[in-house]
Amino acid sequence: MADEERSPSSPSTSRPFFDIAPEGTASDSAPASVMFGTEVPSAIQVGSLGAPMADGMGTAPQLTGQVAGSLTPANGAFAFQPVELNNSGSGGIGQFFLGMFLPYLVFMAMAFTAFLVEPNYEDMPEFYRSESHDVVPQADGWYTVGVENAEMESFDFWFLVVPTEGDNAEYSVYYDPLDTSWDRNGEVVEWTYNESSRESQERVVGEFHTVNSTVAFQPVDGETPTEVWVNYHDYRAEDAWWDENDGGSIINTLDLCFGISPLAYLVGTVAAFVKGKKMLGAGLLCAIPAGIVMVPLMFVGTLILFGY
């Protein structure tokens, strides 16, 4: 009896701990859950990996549906966005050359517009004239020169007197009907220069009288000329002609465009890179070194355009 109690257990009932193969007489029942009170997890079929396989007990039902739509979870948390590839082939090269030549095309367009609205200087009348007037001496040592200026005409004349003693003296007068604030307007000024002492002197020796249109002055004793050339300038006629032929607002707009063109170039270059048009921005940057060739060509073209 004691030997029977000490005998090892039957091999049919005892298994090594490393033997995990199922026994032939093992029960088909599901193993107990390690968590008491929980249900046994069941398998869920998500999709189909091919034709259904048949086992000995029956045939699995075949799924007839197909997966359609985008690869997006139901809640939309990780939406997959398709990537659009930019084709920068011929279009990119075209933008590059457009950016490189665009500043020069704009400049030529503005120059051509200025040429179209430019006044015809061949038809421009003469607003300047010169006439010879006699210098009339008076008994009291004064001299007079009669001028014939219109209401809005300015005039000036200059002459030299060789005195009997001392240095030469120069006399000049300038009168402008619009420049009433200048204190020397219409005054005859004498200017002398001493070569030995290198000193010069200037003083007023006469003035223009608007009542009788006569310039009266008193020079030093010496050889006074008998006639002088008086130069006239018609302000009123010139202003009227320019108001009619200066191009008006078009010329003012072109002047503004030429003034802000460097700033517009910088803003356009930055905007091209910000908008993602890198080839256009690169072309605008390359327009600067391209000016080595383009500027001389534009200069020659401008001369031809304006008829020089």
Stockholm file with secondary structure:
# STOCKHOLM 1.0

chainA/1-308         MADEERSPSSPSTSRPFFDIAPEGTASDSAPASVMFGTEVPSAIQVGSLGAPMADGMGTAPQLTGQVAGSLTPANGAFAFQPVELNNSGSGGIGQFFLGMFLPYLVFMAMAFTAFLVEPNYEDMPEFYRSESHDVVPQADGWYTVGVENAEMESFDFWFLVVPTEGDNAEYSVYYDPLDTSWDRNGEVVEWTYNESSRESQERVVGEFHTVNSTVAFQPVDGETPTEVWVNYHDYRAEDAWWDENDGGSIINTLDLCFGISPLAYLVGTVAAFVKGKKMLGAGLLCAIPAGIVMVPLMFVGTLILFGY
#=GR chainA/1-308 SS CHHHHHSCCCTTTCCCTTCCSCCTTCCCSCCCCSSTTCCCCCCCCCSCCSSCCBCSSCBCCCCCCCCCSCSCCTTCTTCCCCCCCCCCSHHHHHHHHHHHHHHHHHHHHHHHHHHHHSCCGGGCCCCEEEEEEECEECTTSCEEEECCCCTTEEEEEEEEEEESSSSCEEEEEEECTTCTTCTTTTEEEEEEEETTTTEEEEEEEEEEETTTTEEEECCCSEECCSEEEEEEEEHHHHHHHHHHHSCTHHHHHHHHHHHHHHHHHHHHHHHHHHTTCHHHHHHHHHHHHHHHHHHHHHHHHHHHHTTC
#=GC SS_cons         CHHHHHSCCCTTTCCCTTCCSCCTTCCCSCCCCSSTTCCCCCCCCCSCCSSCCBCSSCBCCCCCCCCCSCSCCTTCTTCCCCCCCCCCSHHHHHHHHHHHHHHHHHHHHHHHHHHHHSCCGGGCCCCEEEEEEECEECTTSCEEEECCCCTTEEEEEEEEEEESSSSCEEEEEEECTTCTTCTTTTEEEEEEEETTTTEEEEEEEEEEETTTTEEEECCCSEECCSEEEEEEEEHHHHHHHHHHHSCTHHHHHHHHHHHHHHHHHHHHHHHHHHTTCHHHHHHHHHHHHHHHHHHHHHHHHHHHHTTC
//
